[in-house]
Structure formats: C-alpha cells, structure tokens
Amino acid sequence: MTTEVATTVPLSMDEMLTLVEGQDFWTTRAFPHAGIPSVRLADGPHGIRLQAGDADHLGIAASTPSTCFPPAATLSSSWDLDLIEEVGAAVGREARTFGVGVVLGPGLNIKRHPMCGRNFEYYSEDPLLSGMFAAAAVRGIQHEGVGACLKHFAVNNQEHRRFVIDAVVDERTRRELYLRGFEIAVKESAPRVVMAAYNRVNGVHCADDHELLTGVLRDEWGFAGAVVSDWGAENDRVAGIRAGMDLEMPGGVNRLAELRVAVNDGRLPAAAVADSARRIADLADLANDAGASTLPEEMVEEHDAIARRAAAASAVVLTNNGTLPLAPTTRVALIGAFAEQPRYQGSGSSLVTPTRITTAHHALSEAGVDVTFAAGYEPVHAASDEALIAEAVQVAKEADVAVVMVGLPGIFESEGFDRDHLELPAQHNTLIAAVAAVAPRTVVLLSNGSPVLMPWVDQVDAVVECYLGGQASGGAVADILLGVVEPAGRLAETFPAAQADVAADPYFPGGSQQVQYREGLFVGYRHTTTHGIAPLFPFGHGLGYGRTEWSSIIVDHDTIDLDGTVTISVIVTNTGDCATSDVVQVYSHDQTGIVLRPRRELVGYAKVHLPVGTSSTVRIEVPTARLAFWDTRSGSWQVPGGVFTMEVGRSSEQIEAALPVTVHGGVSVSAEPPSTPAISVTDADFARRLGRPIPAPRATRPFTRDTTMGDLSVTIIGRMLRSIMNRSSGLTADTDPATAAMMARATDELPLRGLVQFSAGKTNWRFVDSVIMLANRRPFAAIRGAFARVPRP
Ligand code: BGC
C-alpha cells in the first residue's frame, strides 16, 4: 500500500478548502477532474458499521449486518499478535466488500481507570501492549487494501465531558504512557490515518494542537498519512489546518467562506491548506466502489468461525480448582439471562449489527450437553428479583455443575459516559452467592468490558473472564466449558481489589473543565507493584487449562550498549495432559537510582503454543531502547546507565527469575531522581512535575462556541435549546437504555459548535453565535450578528 505522497494537488484554493471538509457524514469529497475520488470511512473497530440514509456517530441508526468480532478488551487478553492481525484482516475484507476505504480503528487509549466507559474498545493499561496490538490490527486491516485509523489521539481516557475536558498531564507521563502506544503503532505499522481526539491536553484541543499533530506525530515519528478529526472534534478550523488536522468530519459545516477569509488575511497559510489537501488526496488508492449491501454467505460463515475462535482463545481463566473443562456428560445448570441474551459488545459508535448471534444455551445444547436453564436476572437492568434467584437455586441443586453467566448489562458501561463504580449489579452478586451455596460445583463466566469486583470469588470453583465475546460469544462459551478451545488469555489490565486501589481514582474523572493526571506514571500494575498493593487479579494473570514448567531462564548478555538488544530465553515444557499456550513476560526493574520509575515495567513477552509432551525455547528480545525514560531536561528518550534486572514472570506479581543486566553509556542524571512516590500527590508535587503552576480550570463564562449545552442551560435560551434538542433526538421507547443514556449525556455535553458540526448544513454559525450573544446578555450584538452578511473576500 502506498504511503508515498505527491507534493501538490491540481486543485484551486477553493477546491482545496472544500476538500479538507468531509462531503457528508462518512465520505470525503471527490474532484474527478483532478483524479481525486471520494473515500468512505466507517466504524470500526471490531466490525463494520455501515449506515445507509440517516447517519449518526453513536450507533443509533440502523447499519448493514457485518461480523461483530470480539472488541479490543477481549482480543488484547489473547496477547496473540497473529490472532489480532487475523481479526483485523477479516474486518478489512468486510470493509472492502462494502466499499469502505478507511476503518475507524483500532482504538488504543490507555486504560487509566477501569471506570472509563469506553475501555471495552481499548487494549490495555500498558503502552507497549497497546502499541503492539494496535500495530497488529493495522497490519491486518491494511493488508486487505483498506486504511486503518489509530484513535483517539491523544490522552483520551474518559468519557465524562469528553468534548471539552482538559487533560492536565506532565510531559514525562504524556510521553511514556499516553503517547507511547501511538508511537509504537505509527512506527511499526504505518497507519494511513490517525484520528484527533475530542479532548484538550494541557489547554489545547487535540484537533488544534500543532505540537501534537505535526511536531510529535509527523516530524518526530514520521507519520505520512492524514489526520481526521473525531466526529465534531474540530474546535478552531483555522488553528486545526495550521496544526496539520487535515480532514474535518463529519462534513456539512460549510467552512469555505470562513476559510477563504483566513487565507486572504494571512491567518491561514496557503501551504498548510495545500499540505492537508495533498494528504487527503493521497488516500485516493483507498477509494473503492464495491458497495455490496450484504456479505457473501461464505464470508459470513468463515468470519463467524474466526470470531468464535478468537473469543474462546482470548478468555482468561482467573481461578479453577480443576472443575474446568467439563466432561461432555456433565449435567449443567446454565444460569443467567446472558446465556440467552448475550452481552457481547459495547454501545456507541462501535456498535455493529451482527450477521447472526449464537447463544451459550443454544451452543451447549447443540454440543449435546444436558442443560437446564434459569434466567437468574433480567438482562437489561438486572433489578433485584428474589423469585428469579429462587428458581436458579432450584435448578442449581439438581445439576452436577452450575454455570453462572453474569457481568455488566449494557447500561453499566458505554461510549459517552463512565461507570459509576466497579461493582456487578447487586442481583448478580446475590445470585452467585445463592447458587454457590447449594450447587455441587459453581463456575462463573463473566461478560463485561472492564474489571469488576468479585466478593464471591472464594466461594466458587472457577471464574473465567470472557469479556465481550462478539457475535459468536455463545459458541465460544461452549468451546471454553468443554475444553474444545483453551481459554488461553492473560489479563492486559489489572483487576483491582477495591476502587480505592486505582491510583487515578481520587482524580478521575475530574471536574467539568479539567482532569488532572496527578498519579503520573503509576497506572495499573505500575502502581500496584510500586506500592505493594495486592490486586484481585494482576496484570498478566491467566491460568489456561494446561500446566507448564519453566527452566534454564537465562539472558544472553549481562551488559548491553545503548543500541544493543538482550535476549532472554526460557525453556517452557508442557507438563500437563492437554495442548496448551503460555505467555512469558519480561519486566524491567530499574536499579540504577537515576530516575524515579515504577517498580516493574513490561519490556517484552512471547506467547508459545505447546502440544502435549513438548517443550520449546522461548526467546524474548529486549532492545535497550525499551528501558528508556522520557528525559524532560533534554526533551528526548534516554536510558539510565547502570544495573537493571530483567524479571521473567507469569504475571506482574508472579516472577520466576530475575536476571541482572548492566547498561553501558546511559545517562547518569535525570530531572526526577528516585524517591518513594507518594500515593496522594500534593499540589506542590504535581506543579513541580508539570514544570508550571497547576492551571486553573477554564472559566465557564463568557459563553463561547466551546460551551456545552449543559453549561448553557443555566440561561433561559440554553434551556430552550436543550429541550428542542431532546425533543428531536430521534429516540423512541424502543431505544435501548445504554443508547438513550449516551444520547442524554451527549446532548448535555455537546459544545455549541456541535450544533453546526452535526447538523449536515442545517444549522449555521450565525444562529449559534446569536444564541451565544443572547446568553452573554448582548442582545443588540445578537441582532446585529443575525442580520450581518456572511463575510466574503
Ligand atoms: C467516536 C469515534 C468514532 C466517530 C464516528 C465518535 O463519537 O468517538 O470513535 O469513530 O464518532 O462514529
């Protein structure tokens, strides 16, 4: 796929100014005389959401059926680059079949807090994994001749006030945690597109941020593709084009007059417009008029099978006393409404209309298992219901094993809002405890997009985290229970024992204008390993069904140069009675005493598949660059000189060997020497790390185009506007509760500029600016503005 760029586009200035805005909700503009075709973009990431007719970016309007693969939170637990690439390729094939040129994914934001409502769409709390997994997905998609789009760039780690929130983060943390995954994915997989996020970072909207989009992304990392705004993320279009934010989506904003003026008065350099136009024109090879309205039946079959295999292989066995896998003759009490109405994907822009759905009840019955079903709870709200529990208890008593399928109903986690807590619904917890008290054995299967607390964990025989399994999740459940596929996943995130154990918790999700990333580098296992906090289940944990022994754990060199690589090798032997997979993880422990660091940081890993009775030598290469920290003094990556220990483990808490390696030629000082990092970060500490006083949150007055509808509703005109919006939201009594909640939040949190950006040309700036002036108690200015002529150069 070409990433070469032409130097100019044969378009007039007006044409270029038109090209940098989308044509409609999903396509770019065509200029046939200049050989520039229209390119279709579609969500993404774990299936294609192709909308016909009325379009929206929240998954509300209907979309064409496509395979709903397991989302990123599920696939990441596989730690299997080949599998992630294979799923990416399948998504790419469907995109190509539908005539889609760019898939809006993968999403690789860091899971700063398990309560981010959109974590199901992201890979990990660790930037190395996030970057490697995203690169694999990009390779898969782009292998099919379709472009991939990394999102959401950058520091987009919550849904609360996502259009306007300002993430205040120190430079070292920004580089080491929040940009690093993007850096890895850009360098390793050359994505064709990157999406600028909604939020602000250190005061600047990502879509207006020159340092981010040009300085870091292009000049430092060598990104050669186009930047697209998240839908409605552009704040100041002139600043955006100057920053390198090429394509504004959705289209229909009609900026031509405004941009012409800016070019003519010199605020917008013609060269910046030409650069953006050229980068959009360079996506031409992704144009594709295939435009099938359904997938061929063989593809449906084949991709459903991939989705099923991927879901089963990614599931994580958290505990198992030998109860799993089940013998096919086991009498199973299958408990939980999710066995018939699975929770298999999250709500929002990634919502896919599946080609089919396989339920666990159906798949187990089809596999010949003797199954008795009880719902145990109502699947949408999981309200308290003792009768459903009593029925489940009865069924559980009469079986050999109770398999309880619980998790988070859709309303508990979604794009558009964050979770309120880490608990399962109370009805689910009560159900498990009641069943475990009477069943001979109890297995819990979890369906959720992010960690939950498990007060019953010691009362049950096995717990499998299935995450959100995609459309074939029911088939995957049957395969897992019967051992047809080993649930070989390892957690790509920490399951905390309590919400208070999440370092970001005191600062998440911040106020109405600002969120402070005070915990700095101490996210997930970086926090728990540094502060000696025992998680419920650690990062990297997963038991699978097999048994392995590790021996001869060695490192090939005990010294390493700055441009060198050490190789850690381990002989892994399958000592169990079934084929199995294992994941050897290598964490670095910086002992140099030069810079403050988390106690453990993942620097490499390898996944190995072992047939019964075999062993294999696993090699993990760790380039010295992986030991680098972001040095704020020089503004560059630096490696400390001195001793590191390579800790080889089965999880971030289970280390099997520690191998010392000495780095030669590294730096000997840093701006941040080691100290015991405080769990609670004072104002003074945070300001010192920021290198400036903590900025005050932006004032909510005077009102501007970036004021949210909710913030404007303290005025009469704001309330009127919001009630009109609510009435025209298109929601019906049949809209599912998660989507309805997301819409309510979206209306409240939408900045006023969004009224134009999402209106497909029906609302103009004159109207929005008049509303703002009225709200600012400037009625005469509002009247003057309403009758003013649109500026023409
Ligand atoms: C989401 C993006 C998505 C876009 C288009 C936005 O609201 O944040 O991830 O690609 O809509 O649907």
Residues whose N, C-alpha, C, O or C-beta is under 5 A from the ligand:
A	BS01	BGC	D43 D56 H57 L104 D230 W231 S349
